[in-house]
Amino acid sequence: MKVYIVSMLNAIVLILLGLWGYLGSQTPSPTALIPVFAAIILLSLIRGLKAGNRVIAHISVLLTFGLLIAFIKPLTGSIGRADNGAIVRIVIMMIACAVSMVYFIRSFIAVRKARTKAGE
């Protein structure tokens, strides 16, 4: 699968689960919308990823990695509250970000190998 498709799927998961977490809460917090806004930024970068723009690819990787790390605090909070719905949502978003990271790294390695091979 192409890296831009995986990034788009990651963004869709973040939007859906982020909105579910915000709208499904009895006391919605604006911080629950952070993954939604980050996903909108990821979606805006899809065209550049598809075109192979390295700068946009690196921005997407940094944003995805930042989200992956940022989900640790909400996960520990939801575990502390024993909120199973929030735990499931956050873990799914973390898995989506991790899978996206794997595809980005594989893509970077493939590009590096292709450049090295072309230079020989």
C-alpha positions in Angstrom: 0.0 0.0 0.0 1.2 3.5 -0.8 2.3 5.7 2.1 -0.2 8.5 1.2 -3.1 6.0 1.4 -1.9 4.8 4.8 -1.6 8.4 6.0 -5.1 9.1 4.7 -6.5 6.1 6.5 -4.7 7.2 9.7 -6.2 10.6 9.4 -9.7 9.2 8.9 -9.3 7.0 11.9 -8.2 10.0 14.0 -11.1 12.1 12.8 -13.7 9.5 13.4 -12.5 8.4 16.8 -11.6 11.9 17.9 -15.1 13.1 17.1 -16.6 10.1 18.8 -14.6 10.8 21.9 -15.7 14.4 21.9 -19.3 14.0 21.0 -19.8 10.9 23.0 -18.6 12.4 26.2 -21.0 13.8 28.9 -18.4 16.5 29.6 -16.7 17.1 26.3 -13.2 18.6 26.5 -11.8 20.7 23.6 -8.5 18.7 23.9 -10.4 15.7 22.6 -10.4 17.5 19.2 -6.6 17.7 19.0 -6.4 14.5 17.0 -9.2 15.8 14.7 -7.3 19.0 13.9 -4.0 17.1 13.5 -5.8 14.7 11.1 -7.1 17.6 9.0 -3.5 18.8 8.7 -2.5 15.3 7.7 -5.2 15.2 5.0 -4.1 18.6 3.7 -0.6 17.1 3.2 -1.8 14.0 1.2 -1.4 15.7 -2.2 2.3 16.5 -1.4 2.9 12.9 -0.2 1.4 11.5 -3.4 3.7 13.7 -5.4 6.7 12.5 -3.4 7.6 15.8 -1.8 10.2 15.1 0.8 9.6 18.1 3.0 5.9 17.3 3.3 6.7 13.6 4.0 8.9 14.7 6.9 6.3 17.1 8.2 3.7 14.2 8.1 6.1 11.9 9.9 6.8 14.4 12.6 3.1 15.1 13.1 2.2 11.4 13.2 5.1 10.7 15.6 4.1 13.6 17.8 0.5 12.3 18.0 1.7 8.8 18.8 3.7 10.2 21.8 1.0 12.6 22.8 -1.5 9.8 23.1 0.4 8.4 26.1 -0.9 10.9 28.6 -4.6 10.5 27.7 -4.1 6.7 27.7 -2.8 6.7 31.2 -5.6 9.1 32.3 -8.3 6.8 30.8 -6.7 3.8 32.4 -6.7 5.6 35.8 -10.4 6.4 35.3 -11.1 2.8 34.1 -12.9 4.3 31.1 -12.8 1.3 28.7 -14.4 3.3 25.8 -11.6 5.9 25.9 -8.9 3.2 26.3 -10.1 1.4 23.2 -10.4 4.7 21.2 -6.9 5.8 22.2 -5.3 2.5 21.6 -6.8 2.3 18.1 -5.6 5.8 17.3 -2.1 4.8 18.6 -2.1 1.7 16.5 -3.1 3.7 13.4 -0.3 6.2 14.0 2.2 3.4 14.6 1.2 1.6 11.4 1.5 4.9 9.5 5.0 5.4 11.0 6.1 1.9 9.8 4.9 2.7 6.3 6.7 6.1 6.4 10.0 4.5 7.5 9.7 1.7 4.9 9.1 4.3 2.3 12.2 6.4 3.4 14.3 3.2 3.3 13.1 2.3 -0.2 13.8 5.8 -1.5 17.3 5.7 0.1 18.1 2.3 -1.5 16.9 3.5 -4.9 19.1 6.6 -4.7 22.1 4.6 -3.6 21.5 2.1 -6.4 21.1 4.9 -9.0 24.4 6.4 -7.8 26.4 3.2 -8.3 
